[in-house]
Amino acid sequence: MSDQPRLDGLSPATGRDVSSDSAAAATGGPRSFFYVWVAALAVVLGVLLHESLFGGKGLVPADGVFSFPPWQETKPPSNSLLSDQYTVFVPQREFMHQQFLQGNFPLWNPCLDCGVPNLGSIEGALLFPINLLLLPLDPFHAGGVAAFLKLFLAGWFTMLYLRRLGTSNSGALLSGLVFSLCGFMIVWLGHPHVNCAMWLPLLLYLIEKSSQDGRGGAPGLAGAPALRVWVGFAVAFACLLLGGHPPTAIQVTIFVSIYFLFRLTGQRMDQPFLRMGLCLCAMVLGFLLAAPQLLPFLEYYRHSSVDASSHIFHRTAIRLLPNTLILYLFPHLSGSPVEGFGETMLRLGIGKLLPNFNERTGYVGILPLLFALYAVVGRRCRLTMFYASAALVSLLVIYGVPPLPAILGALPLLRDINPTRLLMVVGFSLAVLAGLGWDGFHRSEDRRLRFWVVAGFWTAIGVVLLWCWHWVGPRWNHLDAAHRAFLQPQFLMLAGSLVASVALLLRFINRQRWLCPAIGLGWVTVDLLVFGMGYNPAIPRDRYYPSTPAIEWLKQDSTSFRVWGEKQVLVPNTAEIFGLRDARGCDFMTVRRYEELINGKAGDFFFYSLAPSLPKPFQLLNVKYVLAFRSAAPDPGLFELVYSNEISIYRYRAFQERAMVVFDYRVDHSPASILDSVRSGTFDPERVLLLAEEPEKGKALSGIQTLATRTNSSVRIVSDQPDEVSIEASLPQPGFLLLLDTCFPGWLATVNGLKAPILQADYDFRAVELPAGKSTVQFVYRPGSFRLGIILSIAGLLAVATAWFWPRKVRSPESSKSTN
């Protein structure tokens, strides 16, 4: 038997691991030529993103705001399903970009609600390396560059991993193309999901590289090269955690851990417990490096309503219906949020679809499915069985096969994760199997096996299509011309895949070594580009959050105020792009007390869209202007019409300044009672301060606020930055300064340069005690979670440097023998 490399990295003749040998020996090609194939990957991605990279457009779906006032127009957005991007992620990046140009890196965002932790809002991924790198660019120009970097790195890492497994350059490129252009990566490209998913192949590559330590002449586990592999693993794991999507990060971590144990037991490595310790230490080190982002997030999580809303949302009950399996052949059979036709499957009688397009799309192309099948059938080994099992188990979870939903619902972390996101694991597993199967398909001398795999694959597809036609046929003739034209390209892609697979079987192609990769890789590229092209729209500059006369009118008011829009007018969080502050806020976490203040309860996952038009404690929100569109005029006794054009703007007559002085207080140890009082509709924040605990000076501060005391008092905000607010106040007698900003851990206060405790007042706001006379009050946001995170990160960097420059090298047994 010839000593050819097996797909699990072990030679069938000797049992020796060959995946660390030279590329020429293990993969049949020079290592330097590998980068030509990497360049090919970059070219394909350049074609996919050419409009944003070279055409002067921005890869941001910001034209979605034109569905809302004050931009209201009848033209539909480029992709109606990407609202999270233009209402959450892009506005936050624009806010950070504008602050960066001013020399700031704010940890607090005062533009949403009554202020929210900016760094703690993890889905913004403020410390993610690509986001930090592109911070000097505005999001309009940075969108295409970020997308290219994420997809390119995902594909490149996949190619490195496949090369480590012993595949050819063409097989590695095939896997890189499939993973970087699969359904999961395309539909979630502008979301933080891809920030996390892109590191999966790199982590597996480093595990494979570490598995060579101590065998076949490689350096020992204690050697500097071996430690550097684990240092690289720790850095990659930190980037995973900084990606901004904890559910995907958890899924990747679980998959990587299972893969590590699979390799550890399957290859019978020496010193298994030491290897497990190194892997665990690398993960802990990665957590330390990412601590400046993770600890503020955990602090925000603790003070948010996410846990309650996740339980109410019951994520483990989310599952795909069996009819969505047809989307692996016809990804747009259910319509497209770009082109519409969302009712196509219902018209064809295939049934309804749940949930939305992003959640149910895992397309990887047609030929990759064929090559993945060949890897499982034709080159049976532990590695192919592992990935086949990973894909199968993930699909069982996605489709809710009992008892898997009940098991996941009992697990603390997994019960809050949408199981359909395992389409990432399915996509990556099929990508790896496709690369492995590609090598076996076009290198194997067993033509009979190739024929039967291809015949069986297309026979199975034919049976599925015939079964579907039994239901679809009678309704096909009732489809209008538009629906038929929409479906036609998908049938052409399936037919083209059939022609390409048959062509690969022809004997004469095997004599032309360049023709086989050209047909196979070329058609896979076309297939995936047709699927992914245009899903993430590139828009011209004039469609990127254009200002309107109403917005310019609001910007002329230089006072400190907030706005409130009715029925998605100036949809959150677009106000922060124009430097305006909105008492609404669209985030995936909400400060629990603020949500309870607005709604009277917490636990609504879509809190920002379910908030009432005029919440009861309106006088506490520092709202000066209410924005309305084609709605009945509010009570003229409370609201005055001050602008009428594309929208109507009403000034709130009882507008409360953001900072005020209060001379009387009442202590109520029941938070529920305080909440009821401030939501009563008759509560006046200027007359009495509601506190949960007795202030330090007690009754000495309590006084009756008369017209004279109010007239002789003055408050002025002299400096207003995201992380720092300075206020000058003058009081005729001791009292309190109330700032209508969210009270949150990390805010510190000084009065005349002396540290002063911040009191949680009126359920959700900040107050400090003031003496009589003039005072200068300064609020600064210095969260202890961030400071601790910086300390832990520095410790992690020191550990990384120590491991990287570790001087001691341990000889391997074989090198010792050769020396002797």
C-alpha positions in Angstrom: 0.0 0.0 0.0 1.4 3.4 -0.9 2.0 5.9 1.8 -0.7 8.4 0.8 -2.0 10.8 3.4 -5.4 9.9 4.8 -8.0 12.6 5.4 -7.7 12.3 9.1 -4.0 13.3 8.9 -2.6 9.8 9.5 -0.8 7.6 7.0 -2.6 4.3 6.6 0.7 2.5 6.2 2.7 3.9 9.1 0.2 5.6 11.3 2.5 8.7 11.2 0.9 12.1 11.1 1.6 13.8 7.8 -0.4 16.9 8.2 2.6 18.8 9.4 4.9 17.6 6.6 5.8 19.8 3.7 2.9 20.9 1.5 4.5 19.2 -1.5 4.5 15.8 0.3 1.2 16.1 2.0 -0.9 17.9 -0.6 0.7 17.5 -3.9 1.6 21.2 -4.4 4.3 23.7 -3.5 3.5 25.7 -0.3 4.3 29.1 -2.0 1.6 28.3 -4.7 -0.9 28.2 -1.8 -1.0 32.0 -1.7 -2.0 32.1 -5.4 -5.2 30.3 -4.4 -5.6 32.7 -1.4 -5.5 35.5 -3.9 -8.2 33.7 -5.9 -10.4 33.8 -2.8 -9.8 37.5 -2.5 -10.7 38.1 -6.1 -14.0 36.2 -5.7 -14.8 38.3 -2.6 -13.9 41.4 -4.5 -16.4 40.5 -7.2 -19.1 40.0 -4.5 -18.4 43.4 -2.8 -17.2 45.3 -5.9 -19.8 48.1 -5.5 -18.7 49.0 -2.0 -15.0 48.4 -2.6 -14.6 50.1 -5.9 -17.9 51.7 -6.9 -18.1 54.5 -4.3 -21.1 53.0 -2.5 -21.6 52.0 1.1 -22.3 48.5 2.2 -24.9 49.6 4.8 -28.7 49.1 4.4 -29.3 52.6 5.6 -31.9 53.2 3.0 -34.2 51.3 5.2 -34.9 54.5 7.2 -36.8 55.7 4.2 -39.6 53.4 5.4 -40.1 55.8 8.4 -40.9 59.4 8.9 -39.4 62.0 8.4 -37.8 60.3 5.4 -41.1 58.6 4.5 -41.2 57.4 0.9 -43.0 54.6 -1.0 -39.9 53.0 -2.5 -39.1 49.8 -0.5 -35.7 49.4 1.1 -33.0 47.4 -0.5 -33.4 44.7 2.1 -36.3 45.0 4.5 -34.9 42.3 6.9 -31.7 44.1 7.9 -33.4 46.7 10.2 -31.1 45.7 13.1 -28.2 47.1 11.1 -29.6 50.5 10.2 -31.3 51.0 13.6 -28.7 49.6 16.0 -25.3 48.7 14.7 -24.6 51.5 12.1 -25.9 54.4 14.3 -23.7 53.1 17.2 -20.7 53.0 14.9 -21.5 56.5 13.6 -21.7 57.7 17.2 -18.3 56.1 17.9 -16.8 57.5 14.7 -17.9 61.1 15.5 -16.6 60.8 19.1 -13.3 59.4 17.8 -12.9 62.4 15.5 -13.2 64.5 18.7 -10.6 62.5 20.5 -13.0 60.5 22.7 -13.7 56.9 23.2 -16.9 57.0 25.3 -17.9 54.2 27.6 -21.4 55.7 28.1 -23.9 56.6 25.4 -26.2 59.5 26.5 -28.2 59.5 23.2 -30.3 56.4 23.9 -33.0 56.1 26.6 -31.8 58.3 29.5 -28.3 56.9 28.9 -26.9 53.4 28.5 -23.5 51.7 28.9 -21.8 52.0 25.6 -19.1 49.5 26.0 -21.4 47.1 27.9 -23.7 47.0 24.8 -21.7 44.0 23.5 -23.4 43.7 20.1 -21.7 46.9 19.1 -18.4 45.1 19.4 -16.5 48.3 20.1 -13.2 46.5 20.9 -13.5 44.0 18.1 -10.1 44.3 16.2 -11.7 45.1 12.8 -14.0 47.7 14.2 -11.1 49.4 16.1 -9.0 49.3 12.9 -11.7 51.0 10.9 -12.9 53.5 13.5 -11.2 56.4 11.7 -13.5 55.7 8.7 -17.1 56.6 8.8 -19.4 53.5 8.6 -20.5 54.3 5.1 -17.0 53.7 3.8 -16.0 51.2 6.4 -18.9 48.8 5.7 -17.5 47.3 2.6 -13.9 47.0 3.9 -15.1 45.3 7.1 -17.2 42.9 5.1 -14.3 42.0 2.9 -11.9 41.5 5.8 -14.4 39.3 7.7 -15.2 37.0 4.7 -11.6 36.9 3.5 -10.2 36.0 6.9 -12.9 33.3 7.4 -12.0 31.8 4.0 -8.3 32.1 4.5 -8.5 30.5 8.0 -10.6 27.7 6.5 -8.0 27.1 3.8 -5.2 27.0 6.4 -7.1 24.4 8.3 -7.8 22.3 5.3 -4.2 22.4 4.3 -3.3 21.3 7.7 -5.6 18.3 7.2 -3.7 17.4 4.1 -5.9 18.6 1.3 -4.8 20.1 -2.0 -4.7 23.8 -2.7 -7.9 23.5 -4.8 -9.6 21.5 -2.1 -8.7 24.1 0.5 -10.0 26.9 -1.8 -13.2 25.0 -2.3 -13.8 24.8 1.5 -12.8 28.5 1.9 -15.2 29.6 -0.7 -18.1 27.5 0.7 -17.7 28.7 4.3 -17.1 32.4 3.5 -20.0 32.5 1.1 -22.4 30.1 2.7 -25.9 31.2 3.8 -25.0 31.9 7.4 -22.1 34.2 6.6 -23.9 36.1 3.9 -27.2 36.8 5.7 -25.5 37.7 9.0 -22.6 39.6 7.4 -23.5 43.0 8.8 -24.3 41.5 12.2 -21.9 40.5 15.0 -22.6 36.8 14.3 -20.0 36.8 11.6 -17.5 38.5 13.9 -17.5 35.4 16.0 -18.0 32.7 13.4 -15.0 33.8 11.3 -12.6 32.6 14.0 -13.9 29.0 14.1 -11.5 27.6 11.4 -8.5 29.4 12.9 -9.1 27.9 16.3 -9.4 24.4 14.7 -6.2 25.0 12.7 -4.3 25.9 15.8 -5.6 22.8 17.5 -4.4 20.7 14.6 -1.1 22.4 14.7 -0.7 21.8 18.4 -1.6 18.1 17.9 1.8 17.6 16.3 3.8 18.7 19.3 5.9 16.0 20.7 5.5 13.6 17.8 7.4 13.1 14.5 10.3 15.3 15.4 8.2 18.3 16.4 9.1 20.4 19.5 7.8 19.2 22.8 4.9 20.6 24.7 7.1 22.8 26.9 9.0 24.3 23.9 8.6 27.8 22.8 7.1 26.9 19.4 4.5 24.8 21.1 3.6 27.5 23.5 3.4 30.0 20.7 0.7 27.9 19.1 -1.4 28.1 22.3 -0.6 31.9 22.5 -2.1 32.2 19.0 -5.1 30.2 20.2 -5.6 32.5 23.1 -5.5 35.6 20.9 -7.9 34.1 18.4 -10.2 33.1 21.3 -10.1 36.6 22.6 -11.1 37.9 19.2 -14.0 35.5 19.2 -15.2 36.8 22.6 -14.8 40.4 21.4 -17.0 39.6 18.3 -20.1 40.9 20.0 -22.5 38.0 19.8 -22.3 35.8 22.9 -24.6 33.0 21.6 -22.4 32.4 18.5 -19.3 32.7 20.7 -20.7 30.0 23.0 -21.6 27.7 20.1 -18.1 28.1 18.6 -16.5 27.4 22.0 -18.5 24.3 22.5 -17.7 23.0 19.0 -14.0 23.8 19.4 -13.9 22.0 22.8 -15.6 18.9 21.4 -13.2 18.9 18.4 -10.2 19.2 20.8 -11.4 16.2 22.8 -12.1 14.3 19.5 -8.5 14.9 18.4 -7.1 14.2 21.8 -8.7 10.8 22.1 -8.5 9.8 18.4 -4.8 10.4 17.9 -3.7 8.9 21.3 -1.5 11.9 22.0 1.0 11.8 24.7 0.5 13.8 27.9 -3.3 14.3 27.4 -3.9 16.0 30.7 -1.2 18.5 30.0 -2.7 19.2 26.6 -6.1 19.7 28.2 -4.5 22.1 30.7 -2.9 24.1 28.0 -6.1 24.4 26.0 -8.0 25.5 29.1 -5.3 28.0 30.1 -5.4 29.4 26.5 -9.2 29.9 26.8 -8.8 31.6 30.2 -6.0 33.8 28.8 -8.3 34.7 25.9 -11.0 35.7 28.4 -8.4 37.9 30.2 -7.4 39.6 27.0 -11.1 40.3 26.2 -12.0 41.3 29.8 -12.3 45.1 29.0 -15.3 44.2 26.8 -16.7 41.2 28.7 -16.8 42.6 32.2 -18.8 45.7 31.3 -21.1 43.5 29.4 -21.6 41.2 32.3 -22.3 44.2 34.5 -24.8 45.5 32.1 -26.4 42.1 31.7 -26.9 41.9 35.5 -28.7 45.2 35.5 -30.8 44.5 32.4 -33.9 42.6 31.7 -32.3 40.2 29.1 -32.6 37.2 31.3 -36.3 37.7 31.9 -37.0 38.5 28.3 -35.0 35.4 27.1 -37.1 33.1 29.3 -40.3 34.7 28.1 -39.2 34.5 24.5 -38.5 30.7 25.0 -35.8 30.5 22.4 -35.4 26.7 22.5 -38.9 26.4 21.1 -37.7 28.1 17.9 -37.2 25.5 15.2 -37.4 25.1 11.4 -40.1 23.2 9.7 -39.1 20.1 7.6 -40.2 21.8 4.4 -37.3 24.3 4.7 -34.8 21.5 3.8 -35.8 22.2 0.2 -34.0 25.6 0.6 -30.6 23.7 0.4 -31.5 23.2 -3.3 -33.5 26.3 -4.0 -32.4 29.0 -1.4 -34.9 31.6 -2.7 -37.9 29.3 -3.1 -39.4 31.0 -0.1 -38.8 34.4 -1.6 -36.1 37.0 -0.8 -36.2 40.1 1.4 -34.4 41.8 -1.5 -36.7 40.8 -4.3 -39.9 39.9 -2.4 -42.1 36.9 -3.4 -42.2 35.8 0.2 -45.5 34.0 -0.4 -44.1 31.7 -3.2 -44.0 28.5 -1.2 -47.6 29.1 0.1 -48.7 29.6 -3.5 -47.0 26.4 -4.5 -48.7 24.5 -1.6 -45.4 23.6 0.2 -46.6 25.2 3.4 -45.7 28.1 5.6 -42.2 29.0 6.8 -41.0 30.0 10.2 -38.9 31.9 11.1 -37.5 34.6 8.8 -35.1 34.3 5.8 -32.0 34.9 7.9 -32.9 32.3 10.4 -33.7 29.5 7.9 -31.0 30.0 5.3 -28.0 27.7 5.3 -27.3 27.4 1.6 -23.8 26.0 0.7 -24.2 25.4 -3.1 -25.2 22.3 -4.9 -21.8 20.8 -5.9 -20.4 21.1 -2.3 -23.2 18.8 -1.2 -22.1 16.3 -3.8 -18.5 16.5 -2.7 -19.5 16.3 1.0 -21.4 13.1 0.2 -18.3 11.7 -1.5 -16.2 12.4 1.5 -18.5 10.5 3.8 -19.1 7.6 1.4 -15.8 7.4 -0.5 -13.2 8.3 2.1 -14.6 7.0 5.4 -12.4 8.0 8.3 -12.9 9.4 11.8 -12.6 13.0 10.6 -15.3 12.8 7.9 -17.6 10.9 10.4 -17.0 13.7 12.9 -18.1 16.4 10.6 -21.0 14.4 9.2 -22.1 13.8 12.7 -21.7 17.5 13.6 -23.9 18.5 10.7 -26.5 15.8 11.4 -26.8 16.6 15.1 -27.0 20.3 14.4 -29.8 19.7 11.9 -31.7 17.6 14.5 -31.4 20.5 17.0 -32.4 23.1 14.4 -35.5 21.1 13.4 -36.4 20.4 17.0 -36.3 16.6 17.0 -37.3 15.3 20.5 -35.9 15.2 23.1 -33.3 17.7 22.0 -35.4 20.9 22.7 -36.2 19.6 26.2 -32.5 18.9 26.9 -31.4 22.3 25.6 -34.1 24.0 27.6 -32.7 22.5 30.8 -29.2 23.8 30.2 -28.4 27.3 31.7 -26.6 28.8 28.7 -28.0 26.9 25.8 -31.6 27.5 26.7 -31.2 31.2 25.8 -29.7 30.6 22.4 -31.7 30.4 19.2 -31.0 26.9 18.0 -31.3 27.8 14.3 -28.0 29.6 14.6 -26.4 26.2 14.5 -26.7 26.7 10.7 -23.2 28.0 11.2 -21.9 24.6 12.3 -23.8 22.9 9.5 -22.3 25.3 6.9 -18.8 24.9 8.2 -19.1 21.1 8.5 -20.3 20.8 4.9 -17.5 23.2 3.8 -14.9 21.0 5.3 -16.5 17.8 4.0 -16.7 19.4 0.5 -13.0 20.2 0.5 -12.1 16.7 1.7 -14.5 15.1 -0.8 -13.2 17.2 -3.6 -9.7 15.8 -3.3 -11.0 12.2 -3.1 -13.3 12.8 -6.1 -10.8 14.1 -8.6 -7.8 12.1 -7.4 -9.4 8.7 -6.9 -8.8 6.0 -9.5 -12.1 4.3 -8.5 -14.3 5.7 -11.4 -17.1 3.3 -10.4 -17.4 4.8 -7.0 -17.4 8.3 -8.4 -20.2 7.3 -10.8 -22.4 5.7 -8.2 -22.0 8.7 -5.8 -22.9 11.2 -8.5 -25.8 9.0 -9.7 -27.1 8.4 -6.2 -26.8 12.1 -5.4 -28.8 13.2 -8.4 -31.2 10.3 -8.1 -32.0 11.4 -4.6 -32.5 15.0 -5.7 -34.7 13.7 -8.5 -36.9 11.8 -6.1 -37.3 14.9 -3.9 -38.2 17.0 -6.9 -40.8 14.4 -8.1 -42.3 14.3 -4.6 -42.5 18.1 -4.5 -44.0 18.2 -8.0 -46.7 16.0 -6.8 -47.8 18.9 -4.6 -46.5 21.8 -6.7 -47.5 20.6 -10.2 -51.2 21.5 -10.0 -50.4 25.0 -8.7 -47.6 25.8 -11.0 -49.8 26.9 -13.9 -51.5 29.3 -11.5 -48.3 31.3 -10.8 -48.1 34.6 -12.5 -45.3 35.5 -14.9 -43.4 37.5 -12.2 -43.2 34.5 -9.9 -42.1 32.2 -12.6 -39.4 34.7 -13.7 -38.2 34.8 -10.1 -38.0 31.1 -9.7 -36.4 30.4 -13.1 -32.7 31.3 -12.2 -32.9 28.8 -9.3 -33.8 26.0 -11.6 -31.1 27.0 -14.0 -28.5 26.9 -11.2 -29.7 23.4 -10.2 -29.5 22.3 -13.9 -26.0 23.9 -14.2 -24.8 21.9 -11.2 -26.1 18.7 -12.8 -24.2 19.5 -16.0 -21.0 20.4 -14.1 -21.1 17.2 -12.0 -21.6 15.1 -15.1 -18.8 16.9 -16.9 -16.5 16.1 -14.0 -17.2 12.4 -14.5 -16.1 12.4 -18.2 -12.9 10.5 -18.7 -11.2 13.1 -20.9 -11.4 15.7 -18.2 -9.2 13.6 -16.0 -6.4 13.9 -18.6 -6.5 17.7 -18.3 -5.5 18.4 -14.7 -6.4 22.1 -15.0 -9.8 21.6 -16.4 -11.3 19.7 -13.5 -10.6 22.5 -10.9 -11.7 25.1 -13.4 -15.1 23.4 -13.9 -15.6 22.4 -10.3 -14.4 25.6 -8.5 -15.7 27.8 -11.3 -19.2 26.6 -11.0 -19.2 26.6 -7.2 -18.0 30.2 -7.3 -20.8 31.2 -9.8 -23.4 29.3 -7.7 -22.4 31.0 -4.4 -22.0 34.5 -6.0 -25.5 34.3 -7.6 -26.9 33.4 -4.1 -25.0 36.1 -2.2 -24.8 39.0 -4.7 -26.9 41.9 -3.6 -28.2 40.5 -0.3 -26.2 43.0 1.6 -27.1 46.2 -0.4 -24.6 48.8 -1.4 -26.2 52.2 -1.4 -25.2 55.7 -2.8 -24.2 58.3 -0.3 -27.4 60.3 -0.7 -29.3 57.3 0.8 -27.2 57.3 3.9 -29.2 58.9 6.7 -29.9 62.2 4.9 -30.9 65.1 7.1 -34.3 66.6 6.7 -35.8 70.1 7.5 -37.3 68.7 10.7 -34.0 67.3 11.9 -32.2 70.6 11.1 -34.9 72.4 13.0 -34.3 70.3 16.1 -30.5 70.7 15.8 -30.9 74.5 16.2 -32.1 74.1 19.8 -28.8 74.3 21.8 -30.4 73.3 25.2 -30.1 69.9 26.7 -33.2 67.9 25.8 -34.5 64.7 24.5 -37.0 63.8 21.8 -39.8 61.2 21.7 -41.2 59.9 18.4 -44.6 58.4 18.0 -45.1 55.3 15.9 -41.5 55.0 14.8 -41.0 58.6 13.8 -37.2 59.2 13.6 -36.9 55.5 14.3 -34.5 54.6 17.1 -31.5 54.9 17.2 -31.1 57.2 14.2 -31.3 60.4 16.3 -27.8 59.8 17.6 -26.4 60.1 14.1 -27.5 63.8 14.1 -26.3 64.5 17.6 -29.9 64.3 19.0 -30.9 62.5 22.2 -33.9 60.2 22.2 -35.7 59.0 25.2 -36.4 55.8 23.3 -33.6 53.3 22.6 -33.2 50.3 20.4 -30.7 47.9 22.0 -30.7 44.2 22.7 -30.3 45.0 26.4 -32.1 47.6 28.3 -31.5 48.9 31.8 -34.1 47.1 33.8 -35.2 50.0 35.9 -35.6 52.2 32.8 -37.8 49.7 31.1 -39.9 49.3 34.2 -40.2 53.1 34.4 -41.5 53.3 30.9 -43.7 50.1 30.7 -44.3 49.4 34.4 -42.7 46.0 33.9 -39.6 44.3 32.4 -39.1 41.4 30.1 -40.3 42.6 26.7 -37.5 41.6 24.3 -38.7 44.3 21.8 -39.1 46.9 24.5 -38.1 49.8 22.3 -40.9 49.0 19.8 -43.6 48.2 22.4 -43.1 51.4 24.5 -46.3 53.4 24.8 -46.7 56.6 22.7 -46.7 58.8 25.8 -45.5 56.8 28.9 -46.8 57.8 32.2 -43.6 59.3 33.8 -43.2 61.6 30.8 -42.2 64.5 32.9 -39.1 62.6 34.1 -37.7 61.9 30.7 -36.4 65.4 29.8 -38.5 65.2 26.6 -38.9 68.7 25.1 -40.3 67.7 21.6 -42.7 65.0 20.5 -42.5 64.0 16.9 -45.7 62.9 15.2 -46.7 61.8 11.7 -50.3 61.8 10.5 -51.6 61.2 14.0 -54.2 63.0 16.0 -52.8 66.2 17.7 -52.0 65.6 21.4 -53.6 67.5 24.2 -53.1 71.2 23.4 -53.0 72.0 27.1 -49.8 69.9 27.3 -48.3 70.2 23.8 -47.8 73.2 21.5 -47.3 72.7 17.7 -44.0 74.4 16.8 -43.2 72.8 13.5 -45.3 71.3 10.7 -43.8 70.0 7.5 -42.8 66.4 6.7 -43.6 65.6 10.3 -45.2 67.6 13.1 -43.2 68.6 16.1 -44.9 69.5 19.4 -43.2 71.2 22.4 -44.0 69.7 25.7 -45.3 72.6 27.9 -44.3 70.8 31.1 -40.8 70.2 29.9 -38.4 69.5 32.8 -34.8 70.6 32.6 -32.3 67.7 32.7 -30.8 69.1 35.9 -32.9 70.6 38.7 -32.7 71.3 42.4 -35.1 69.7 44.9 -35.4 70.6 48.6 -37.7 68.0 50.0 -37.4 64.2 49.9 -39.1 61.1 51.0 -37.6 57.7 51.7 -39.5 54.6 50.6 -37.7 51.3 51.0 -40.0 49.6 48.5 -38.9 49.9 44.9 -42.3 48.9 43.7 -43.9 51.7 45.7 -41.5 54.3 44.3 -42.3 53.0 40.8 -46.0 53.3 41.4 -45.5 56.9 42.6 -43.4 58.1 39.7 -45.8 56.5 37.2 -48.9 57.9 38.9 -49.2 60.7 36.4 -49.4 63.4 39.2 -45.8 63.1 40.4 -43.8 66.4 40.4 -40.1 65.7 40.4 -39.3 69.4 41.4 -41.3 69.2 44.7 -40.1 66.0 46.3 -37.3 63.5 45.7 -38.1 59.8 46.2 -35.2 57.9 47.6 -34.7 54.2 48.5 -32.4 55.0 51.4 -31.8 57.8 53.9 -29.2 60.3 52.7 -26.1 60.9 54.8 -27.2 64.2 56.2 -30.7 63.1 56.8 -33.3 65.5 57.8 -30.9 68.4 57.9 -31.4 68.6 54.1 -35.2 68.4 54.2 -36.9 71.7 53.6 -40.0 73.1 52.1 -39.6 74.3 48.5 -41.3 77.7 48.2 -41.5 80.1 45.3 -38.7 82.1 46.8 -36.3 79.1 47.2 -37.1 78.1 43.6 -36.5 81.6 42.3 -33.3 82.0 44.2 -32.0 78.7 42.9 -30.1 78.2 39.7 -28.7 75.2 37.8 -26.6 75.2 34.7 -24.9 72.4 32.7 -21.5 73.8 31.8 -20.0 70.7 30.2 -21.8 67.8 28.7 -19.7 64.9 27.4 -20.8 61.2 27.2 -18.6 60.2 30.1 -18.6 63.5 32.0 -21.2 66.1 33.0 -20.3 69.2 34.9 -23.0 71.3 36.5 -23.0 74.6 38.4 -25.7 75.1 41.0 -26.6 77.8 43.5 -29.0 77.1 46.4 -30.3 79.3 49.2 -30.5 76.4 51.5 -29.2 72.8 51.5 -30.9 70.5 49.0 -30.4 68.0 46.2 -29.3 68.2 42.6 -31.4 65.8 40.5 -30.0 64.8 37.1 -32.5 63.0 34.8 -29.9 60.5 33.6 -29.9 56.8 34.3 -28.3 55.8 37.6 -25.9 53.0 36.8 -22.8 51.5 38.6 -19.6 53.3 37.6 -20.9 56.8 37.8 -19.0 58.9 40.4 -19.7 62.4 41.6 -17.8 65.2 43.2 -19.2 68.3 44.8 -16.8 71.2 44.9 -14.0 68.7 44.4 -15.0 66.4 47.2 -16.3 62.9 46.5 -20.1 62.7 47.0 -22.3 59.6 47.0 -24.8 59.3 44.2 -28.3 58.6 45.3 -30.7 56.6 43.1 -33.7 59.0 43.0 -37.1 58.7 41.5 -36.5 55.1 40.7 -33.9 55.4 37.9 -32.1 58.8 38.1 -29.0 60.3 39.9 -29.1 62.8 42.7 -26.4 64.3 45.0 -26.7 66.3 48.2 -25.7 70.0 47.9 -24.9 72.6 50.6 -26.3 76.1 50.5 -24.5 78.5 48.2 -22.7 77.9 44.9 -21.5 74.4 44.1 -19.8 72.7 41.2 -20.9 69.2 40.6 -19.1 66.8 38.3 -20.4 63.4 37.3 -17.9 61.1 35.6 -18.3 57.5 34.3 -15.5 55.3 35.5 -16.9 51.8 35.7 -15.0 49.5 37.9 -15.7 46.6 35.5 -13.8 48.4 32.8 -10.9 49.2 35.1 -10.7 45.6 36.3 -10.9 44.5 32.7 -7.9 46.6 31.8 -5.9 45.2 34.7 -6.8 41.6 33.6 -6.0 42.4 30.0 -2.6 43.7 31.0 -2.0 40.6 33.0 -3.1 38.6 30.0 -0.7 40.5 27.7 2.2 39.9 30.1 1.3 36.2 30.0 1.2 36.2 26.2 4.6 37.9 26.1 6.1 35.5 28.6 4.9 32.4 26.7 5.9 33.9 23.3 9.5 34.6 24.3 9.8 31.5 26.5 13.5 30.7 26.3 13.5 27.0 27.3 13.3 24.5 24.4 12.8 20.9 25.0 14.2 18.4 22.5 12.0 15.8 21.1 13.0 12.1 21.6 13.9 11.7 17.9 16.1 14.8 17.8 17.9 13.6 20.9 18.6 10.2 19.2 19.9 11.9 16.1 22.3 14.0 18.2 23.5 11.0 20.0 
